[in-house]
Amino acid sequence: MAVRNDGILLAGRLLLASALLPAAIGRALNPSGFALTLAATGMPAPNAVATASVVIGLFGPLLLALGLLPRLVGLGLALHAVAAGLLLHRFWEFSGAVARVEQELFLAQLGLAAGFVLYAVTGPGGWSWQGWWHGVERTAPPAPKGPVSKGLAAKEPAPKAPRKRAAAPRGPRPDRAAA
């Protein structure tokens, strides 16, 4: 069952990364155009914000696909997705069909943010750099209790609890001679 979950988590990580990379590559190829877009929204220091967005947009999906730093990457990409949605898809400023398209794009950004939060909570799974590095252990499910078949009536003895060592006697400490 765990192997199936690891495969699903890997597929989810790759799908989330593939949703971000095309836009990030486009922004990286034209960072000044993206900075002008941000400046049009009234963003202070649009060049710095555009550079940070390009760095997050390029390296975040790579870290996501590899399964490195899941909490930091997941929460960072979630904040990035919400900020990008608020800055770039201001559907409340439009009317008609344009408002509807911008609203759908904004909600898609929120959906990505939800996926990143889920990634931060669940972790990358065993098929990731972190799973390999920490050596995720696979344990077999516990054996059923009781007799396996009707012919077995004998029960195995219960394992004994480890013996506790006697505590050292409490009392005043002997004075140590000063040397």
Solvent accessible surface area in square Angstrom, and as a share of the most:
residue,aa,sasa,rsa
1,M,164,0.73
2,A,42,0.32
3,V,86,0.49
4,R,157,0.57
5,N,67,0.34
6,D,8,0.04
7,G,22,0.21
8,I,108,0.55
9,L,54,0.27
10,L,52,0.26
11,A,48,0.38
12,G,30,0.29
13,R,8,0.03
14,L,88,0.44
15,L,126,0.62
16,L,33,0.16
17,A,5,0.04
18,S,63,0.40
19,A,54,0.42
20,L,23,0.12
21,L,47,0.23
22,P,90,0.57
23,A,52,0.41
24,A,3,0.02
25,I,85,0.43
26,G,41,0.39
27,R,51,0.19
28,A,34,0.27
29,L,146,0.73
30,N,83,0.42
31,P,63,0.40
32,S,73,0.47
33,G,22,0.21
34,F,20,0.08
35,A,5,0.04
36,L,129,0.64
37,T,66,0.38
38,L,3,0.01
39,A,46,0.36
40,A,90,0.70
41,T,36,0.21
42,G,61,0.59
43,M,39,0.17
44,P,103,0.65
45,A,63,0.49
46,P,32,0.20
47,N,106,0.54
48,A,65,0.50
49,V,47,0.27
50,A,1,0.01
51,T,80,0.46
52,A,50,0.39
53,S,12,0.08
54,V,18,0.10
55,V,74,0.42
56,I,69,0.35
57,G,5,0.05
58,L,49,0.24
59,F,116,0.48
60,G,7,0.07
61,P,0,0.00
62,L,89,0.44
63,L,57,0.28
64,L,0,0.00
65,A,27,0.21
66,L,97,0.48
67,G,0,0.00
68,L,48,0.24
69,L,104,0.52
70,P,16,0.10
71,R,175,0.64
72,L,126,0.62
73,V,10,0.06
74,G,0,0.00
75,L,93,0.46
76,G,33,0.32
77,L,4,0.02
78,A,7,0.05
79,L,131,0.65
80,H,27,0.12
81,A,2,0.02
82,V,50,0.28
83,A,47,0.36
84,A,11,0.09
85,G,0,0.00
86,L,84,0.42
87,L,36,0.18
88,L,40,0.20
89,H,32,0.14
90,R,63,0.23
91,F,53,0.22
92,W,136,0.48
93,E,102,0.46
94,F,98,0.41
95,S,93,0.60
96,G,57,0.55
97,A,80,0.62
98,V,81,0.47
99,A,19,0.15
100,R,166,0.60
101,V,83,0.48
102,E,32,0.14
103,Q,76,0.34
104,E,102,0.46
105,L,77,0.38
106,F,23,0.10
107,L,96,0.48
108,A,56,0.43
109,Q,32,0.14
110,L,64,0.32
111,G,45,0.43
112,L,33,0.16
113,A,8,0.06
114,A,55,0.43
115,G,17,0.17
116,F,0,0.00
117,V,62,0.36
118,L,115,0.57
119,Y,12,0.05
120,A,6,0.05
121,V,112,0.64
122,T,85,0.49
123,G,13,0.13
124,P,9,0.06
125,G,20,0.19
126,G,15,0.15
127,W,122,0.43
128,S,13,0.09
129,W,120,0.42
130,Q,57,0.25
131,G,5,0.05
132,W,165,0.58
133,W,170,0.59
134,H,126,0.56
135,G,43,0.42
136,V,70,0.41
137,E,144,0.65
138,R,121,0.44
139,T,117,0.68
140,A,89,0.69
141,P,116,0.73
142,P,127,0.80
143,A,83,0.64
144,P,114,0.72
145,K,200,0.85
146,G,50,0.48
147,P,74,0.47
148,V,128,0.74
149,S,63,0.40
150,K,208,0.88
151,G,74,0.71
152,L,98,0.49
153,A,93,0.72
154,A,92,0.72
155,K,174,0.74
156,E,160,0.72
157,P,125,0.79
158,A,86,0.67
159,P,130,0.81
160,K,192,0.81
161,A,85,0.66
162,P,122,0.77
163,R,228,0.83
164,K,192,0.82
165,R,224,0.82
166,A,102,0.79
167,A,95,0.73
168,A,80,0.62
169,P,136,0.85
170,R,235,0.86
171,G,55,0.53
172,P,136,0.86
173,R,191,0.70
174,P,116,0.73
175,D,144,0.75
176,R,202,0.74
177,A,101,0.78
178,A,106,0.82
179,A,155,1.20
